Amino acid sequence: MKLSDFDYELPQELIAQHPRQTRGQSRLMVINRSDGSIRVGTFNDILTYLQPGDALVLNDTKVFPARLRARKSSTGAAIELLLLNEVKPGEWEALVRPGRRVEVGTRLSLIGARQADTVEVAADCGKTKILRFYVEDVRRLCWRIGEIPLPPYIKRRTEPADHARYQTVFAKRVGAAAAPTAGLHFTTELLKELRDRDVQLEYVTLHIGLGTFQPLEYEEVEKNMLHQEAYALTEKTASRLNEARKRKKKIVAVGTTTLRLLETVVNENCLFEPKNGFSDIFIYPGHTCRSADALVTNFHLPRSSLLLLVSAFAGRDLILRAYKRAIQERFLFYSYGDAMLIL
């Protein structure tokens, strides 16, 4: 299978650079796998497609303000740090830009922090570096001076509004480097309306890493591997999802990250097993999705693992036809863009 078979041309002006003025104003494209139909509407139309007892599964991960700005203590040169994960207390793996200017032993001063709060490059791991922080609490520091790490295709600096709009309204468990963007369309009012209609709202956790933005390396799809991401499905949630399945109610995954988690924990009998750990599941055409009956998702980059995933779920031809229609209808794409519901 060739990666070039999952390419398409997207006008740059359709890449959303900001969220819509009000959360929930997104447009919604509904594609039906059984008859190939495509409908266009607004996101609140999702109420039409969910019935009492259906389970809507949402990823409650919360984006960490992991982007820090610094200067080299020796020269004052500007450096950008993007924290990925804590290796041990006080030491973090990070992306450093421009990395070639920052050697092991380099000391950095953090912009916005106290003069005594400094960072030292402790090790070079190739694409990433290990940073040693001389601060009392790195996480508290990030919440005070850090920025939300917007995706690379958003060509602007982080703005104050992003700290709210690049989080879902149900975000709870801190640990993501990127938002589960299909969840950004849901408002507290819409979630209440769904509950009032007896739609089951279920929460799972998968902490999205920056690898979600990394391009696939090989033209031959099967040669590629995905990064690992931490996930958790509780016993109570697994039990409720299994009950919904036994009652023949729909299980609707909100986002590719939710679907990846569910596909990780579903067994050969199409039932869910409570687990936590790390998943590097790579879903592409040929994979049979057993965990969900429908998927809410955004519009994804060409040649990306996310486009491969939705193609596995709905079929390549139908997805590319839907994307062509979305471009004609001037839908907005990617993280701050519009939504798709695949039935």
C-alpha positions as CSV (number, residue, x, y, z in Angstrom):
1,M,0.0,0.0,0.0
2,K,1.4,3.4,-1.1
3,L,1.3,6.5,1.0
4,S,0.8,8.6,-2.2
5,D,-2.6,7.0,-2.6
6,F,-3.7,9.0,0.4
7,D,-2.7,12.4,-0.9
8,Y,-4.9,15.4,-1.9
9,E,-4.5,19.1,-2.7
10,L,-5.8,21.5,-0.1
11,P,-6.0,25.3,-0.6
12,Q,-4.0,26.9,2.2
13,E,-6.8,29.3,3.1
14,L,-8.9,26.3,4.2
15,I,-6.4,25.4,7.0
16,A,-8.1,27.0,10.0
17,Q,-5.7,29.3,11.9
18,H,-8.2,30.2,14.6
19,P,-11.2,28.5,16.1
20,R,-14.6,29.7,15.1
21,Q,-15.8,32.7,17.1
22,T,-18.0,30.6,19.3
23,R,-17.4,27.0,20.3
24,G,-20.0,24.7,18.7
25,Q,-20.4,26.8,15.5
26,S,-18.5,24.2,13.4
27,R,-20.0,22.7,10.3
28,L,-20.6,19.0,10.1
29,M,-20.3,16.6,7.2
30,V,-22.1,13.3,7.7
31,I,-21.0,10.4,5.5
32,N,-22.8,7.1,5.5
33,R,-20.8,4.0,4.9
34,S,-23.8,1.8,4.0
35,D,-25.0,3.9,1.0
36,G,-22.1,6.3,0.4
37,S,-24.2,9.4,0.9
38,I,-22.7,12.7,2.1
39,R,-24.7,15.4,3.9
40,V,-23.7,18.9,5.0
41,G,-25.0,20.7,8.0
42,T,-24.0,22.1,11.4
43,F,-22.4,20.4,14.4
44,N,-25.6,20.4,16.5
45,D,-27.1,18.1,13.8
46,I,-25.2,15.3,15.6
47,L,-28.2,15.1,17.9
48,T,-30.2,13.7,15.0
49,Y,-27.9,10.7,14.8
50,L,-27.7,9.7,18.4
51,Q,-30.4,7.6,20.1
52,P,-31.2,6.9,23.8
53,G,-28.7,4.4,25.1
54,D,-26.0,5.0,22.5
55,A,-22.6,5.5,24.0
56,L,-20.6,8.6,23.0
57,V,-17.0,8.0,24.0
58,L,-14.8,11.1,24.6
59,N,-11.1,11.5,25.4
60,D,-10.7,13.5,28.6
61,T,-7.0,14.2,28.2
62,K,-5.9,17.8,29.0
63,V,-3.2,19.7,27.0
64,F,-0.2,20.7,29.1
65,P,1.2,24.2,28.4
66,A,4.5,22.6,27.5
67,R,6.1,25.2,25.2
68,L,8.7,27.4,27.0
69,R,10.8,30.3,25.6
70,A,14.3,30.7,26.8
71,R,17.6,32.4,26.0
72,K,21.1,31.0,26.1
73,S,22.7,32.4,29.2
74,S,26.0,32.9,27.4
75,T,24.8,34.8,24.3
76,G,21.1,35.7,24.8
77,A,20.1,33.7,21.7
78,A,16.4,32.8,21.6
79,I,15.6,29.1,22.2
80,E,12.3,27.3,22.1
81,L,11.6,24.3,24.4
82,L,8.8,21.9,24.0
83,L,8.6,19.4,26.9
84,L,7.5,15.9,26.0
85,N,7.7,13.8,29.1
86,E,9.3,13.7,32.6
87,V,12.3,11.3,32.6
88,K,12.8,11.6,36.4
89,P,12.1,14.4,38.9
90,G,13.5,17.6,37.5
91,E,14.5,16.2,34.1
92,W,12.4,16.3,31.0
93,E,12.8,15.0,27.4
94,A,12.1,17.9,25.1
95,L,12.3,19.2,21.6
96,V,14.7,22.1,21.4
97,R,14.8,24.7,18.5
98,P,17.2,25.5,17.0
99,G,18.7,22.3,18.4
100,R,22.1,22.6,16.7
101,R,22.9,25.7,18.8
102,V,22.3,24.0,22.1
103,E,25.0,21.5,23.1
104,V,25.2,19.4,26.3
105,G,26.1,21.6,29.2
106,T,24.4,24.7,27.8
107,R,22.6,26.8,30.4
108,L,19.3,28.5,29.5
109,S,17.4,31.3,31.2
110,L,13.6,31.0,31.0
111,I,11.7,34.0,29.8
112,G,9.1,35.0,32.3
113,A,10.6,33.0,35.1
114,R,12.7,34.1,38.1
115,Q,16.3,34.8,37.5
116,A,17.3,31.8,39.5
117,D,15.0,29.4,37.5
118,T,17.4,28.0,34.9
119,V,17.7,24.9,32.7
120,E,20.8,22.9,31.7
121,V,21.0,20.6,28.7
122,A,21.9,17.3,30.3
123,A,22.0,14.9,27.3
124,D,21.5,14.8,23.6
125,C,19.2,12.0,22.3
126,G,19.3,13.0,18.6
127,K,15.9,14.4,17.8
128,T,15.3,15.3,21.4
129,K,17.4,16.5,24.4
130,I,17.2,15.9,28.1
131,L,16.8,19.1,30.1
132,R,17.7,19.5,33.8
133,F,15.5,22.1,35.5
134,Y,16.8,24.1,38.5
135,V,13.3,25.1,39.6
136,E,11.1,23.9,42.5
137,D,8.2,22.6,40.4
138,V,8.4,22.2,36.6
139,R,4.7,21.6,36.0
140,R,3.7,24.7,38.2
141,L,6.2,26.8,36.2
142,C,4.7,25.7,32.9
143,W,1.2,26.6,34.0
144,R,2.5,30.0,35.0
145,I,4.7,30.9,32.0
146,G,4.2,28.1,29.4
147,E,2.3,28.3,26.1
148,I,-0.2,25.8,24.7
149,P,1.8,23.9,21.9
150,L,-0.3,24.7,18.8
151,P,0.2,22.4,15.8
152,P,2.9,23.4,13.2
153,Y,0.3,24.2,10.5
154,I,-1.1,27.0,12.6
155,K,1.2,29.7,11.5
156,R,1.0,32.1,14.4
157,R,2.0,32.5,18.0
158,T,-0.1,31.2,20.8
159,E,-2.8,33.7,21.9
160,P,-4.5,33.9,25.3
161,A,-7.7,32.5,23.9
162,D,-5.9,29.3,22.9
163,H,-5.5,28.3,26.5
164,A,-9.3,27.7,26.6
165,R,-10.2,27.0,23.0
166,Y,-7.4,24.4,22.4
167,Q,-8.9,22.4,25.3
168,T,-12.1,20.4,25.3
169,V,-14.8,21.5,27.8
170,F,-14.5,18.1,29.5
171,A,-10.6,18.0,29.7
172,K,-9.6,16.6,33.0
173,R,-6.4,14.5,33.0
174,V,-3.3,16.5,32.3
175,G,-0.8,14.9,30.0
176,A,-1.4,15.7,26.3
177,A,0.9,17.7,24.0
178,A,-2.0,18.1,21.5
179,A,-5.8,18.4,21.9
180,P,-8.2,15.6,20.9
181,T,-9.6,18.0,18.3
182,A,-12.9,16.2,17.5
183,G,-13.9,17.0,21.1
184,L,-13.4,20.7,20.6
185,H,-16.8,21.0,18.9
186,F,-18.8,20.0,22.0
187,T,-20.1,22.7,24.3
188,T,-21.4,22.1,27.8
189,E,-24.9,22.9,26.5
190,L,-24.7,20.2,23.8
191,L,-23.3,17.6,26.3
192,K,-26.2,18.4,28.7
193,E,-28.7,18.0,25.8
194,L,-27.2,14.6,25.0
195,R,-27.5,13.5,28.6
196,D,-31.1,14.7,28.7
197,R,-31.8,12.5,25.7
198,D,-30.3,9.6,27.6
199,V,-27.2,9.3,25.4
200,Q,-24.5,7.7,27.5
201,L,-21.4,9.9,27.9
202,E,-18.3,7.8,28.6
203,Y,-14.8,9.1,29.2
204,V,-11.5,7.4,28.4
205,T,-7.9,8.8,28.5
206,L,-5.3,8.8,25.8
207,H,-2.5,11.4,26.2
208,I,-1.7,12.6,22.7
209,G,2.0,13.0,21.9
210,L,3.7,15.3,19.4
211,G,4.2,12.3,17.2
212,T,0.6,12.8,16.0
213,F,2.0,15.7,13.9
214,Q,5.1,13.8,12.6
215,P,4.9,12.8,8.9
216,L,5.1,9.1,8.1
217,E,8.6,8.3,7.0
218,Y,8.1,5.5,4.4
219,E,6.1,5.5,1.1
220,E,5.2,1.9,1.8
221,V,2.5,2.3,4.5
222,E,3.2,-1.0,6.3
223,K,6.8,0.0,7.0
224,N,5.8,2.9,9.2
225,M,5.5,2.8,13.0
226,L,3.7,5.1,15.4
227,H,4.8,6.6,18.6
228,Q,3.6,5.2,21.9
229,E,0.9,7.1,23.9
230,A,-0.3,6.5,27.4
231,Y,-3.9,5.4,27.8
232,A,-6.4,4.2,30.4
233,L,-9.8,2.5,30.3
234,T,-11.4,2.0,33.7
235,E,-13.3,-1.1,34.7
236,K,-16.5,0.8,35.2
237,T,-16.3,2.4,31.8
238,A,-15.5,-0.9,30.1
239,S,-18.5,-2.5,31.8
240,R,-20.9,0.2,30.7
241,L,-19.6,0.1,27.1
242,N,-20.0,-3.7,27.1
243,E,-23.6,-3.3,28.4
244,A,-24.3,-0.8,25.6
245,R,-22.9,-3.3,23.0
246,K,-25.0,-6.2,24.5
247,R,-28.1,-3.9,24.1
248,K,-27.1,-3.4,20.5
249,K,-26.7,0.4,21.0
250,K,-24.2,2.4,18.9
251,I,-20.7,3.1,20.3
252,V,-19.6,6.4,18.8
253,A,-15.9,7.3,19.2
254,V,-15.2,11.0,19.4
255,G,-11.8,11.4,17.6
256,T,-9.1,9.2,16.2
257,T,-7.4,9.0,19.6
258,T,-10.5,7.6,21.2
259,L,-10.8,5.1,18.3
260,R,-7.1,4.1,18.7
261,L,-7.7,3.5,22.4
262,L,-10.8,1.4,21.9
263,E,-9.2,-0.7,19.2
264,T,-6.3,-1.3,21.6
265,V,-8.6,-2.7,24.4
266,V,-11.3,-4.5,22.4
267,N,-11.0,-8.3,22.4
268,E,-11.8,-10.8,19.7
269,N,-15.4,-11.0,21.0
270,C,-15.8,-7.2,20.4
271,L,-15.9,-6.6,24.2
272,F,-13.8,-4.1,26.0
273,E,-11.2,-5.0,28.6
274,P,-10.2,-2.5,31.3
275,K,-6.5,-1.7,30.8
276,N,-3.9,1.0,31.1
277,G,-0.5,1.2,29.4
278,F,1.0,2.5,26.2
279,S,-0.4,2.0,22.7
280,D,1.4,2.3,19.4
281,I,-1.5,0.8,17.4
282,F,-1.3,1.8,13.7
283,I,-4.7,1.7,11.9
284,Y,-4.7,1.7,8.1
285,P,-6.8,0.2,5.4
286,G,-7.0,-3.6,5.9
287,H,-7.6,-3.2,9.6
288,T,-11.1,-4.2,10.7
289,C,-12.4,-1.8,13.3
290,R,-14.4,-3.8,15.9
291,S,-14.8,-1.3,18.7
292,A,-17.0,1.5,17.3
293,D,-20.1,1.9,15.1
294,A,-19.5,5.5,14.3
295,L,-16.7,8.1,14.4
296,V,-16.6,11.9,15.0
297,T,-13.5,13.3,13.5
298,N,-11.9,16.4,12.0
299,F,-10.4,16.7,8.5
300,H,-6.8,15.5,8.4
301,L,-3.5,16.1,6.7
302,P,-2.7,14.4,3.4
303,R,-0.5,11.4,3.7
304,S,-1.0,11.3,7.5
305,S,-1.6,8.4,9.9
306,L,-4.9,10.0,10.8
307,L,-6.1,10.1,7.2
308,L,-5.1,6.4,7.0
309,L,-7.2,5.6,10.1
310,V,-10.4,7.2,8.8
311,S,-9.8,5.5,5.5
312,A,-9.6,2.2,7.3
313,F,-12.9,3.0,9.1
314,A,-14.8,4.3,6.1
315,G,-12.9,3.2,3.0
316,R,-10.3,5.2,1.0
317,D,-12.6,6.1,-1.9
318,L,-15.4,7.4,0.2
319,I,-13.1,9.4,2.4
320,L,-11.3,11.1,-0.5
321,R,-14.7,11.8,-2.2
322,A,-15.9,13.4,1.1
323,Y,-12.7,15.5,1.3
324,K,-13.2,16.7,-2.3
325,R,-16.7,17.7,-1.4
326,A,-15.5,19.4,1.8
327,I,-13.1,21.5,-0.3
328,Q,-15.8,22.4,-2.7
329,E,-18.1,23.4,0.2
330,R,-15.2,25.5,1.8
331,F,-15.1,23.5,5.0
332,L,-12.2,24.3,7.3
333,F,-9.5,21.7,7.9
334,Y,-7.3,20.4,10.7
335,S,-7.3,21.1,14.4
336,Y,-9.4,24.3,14.5
337,G,-11.5,23.2,11.5
338,D,-14.9,21.6,10.9
339,A,-16.1,18.1,11.8
340,M,-17.1,14.9,10.1
341,L,-19.4,12.1,11.4
342,I,-18.9,8.7,9.8
343,L,-21.9,6.4,10.3
